[in-house]
Amino acid sequence: MKDILLDDKGDLKLSETGDIQFTDSVKQAIAIRLRWFQNEWKLGPELGIPYYEEAFVKNPSLVLLEDLMRDAILDVEEVTDVENLVLTLDRYLRKLSVSYKVHAGQSSIEGRLTLDV
């Protein structure tokens, strides 16, 4: 699926001439799904991860967050299987690191991103 290319922080990545660029990146689609808050998009309020209810609480359940993230990754059209998903919570820095390995068609894709919680 075509999408506008984003940088590592989620901002538009422009070409040297200032034009937008397009990508077919499954890795980018996964990052978008994992950064998407439930109720963030008024045309699909049920979409996204319920971070306010499940992650931004005193003692978040990593098991529940892992299930929610696994489902979000599987919602990416090209992803057929989530082989590995590891969440690491740094309570002091309030960071959640997400590492994953997925299958999309004949390819295996690995990625890692950090979310502020």
Secondary structure, DSSP 4 states (H G I P E B T S, - for coil): --EE-B-TTSSB-B-TTS-B-EE--HHHHHHHHHHPBTT-STT-TT-SB-HHHHTSSSS--HHHHHHHHHHHHHTSTTEEEEEEEEEEEETTTTEEEEEEEEEETTEEEEEEEEEE-
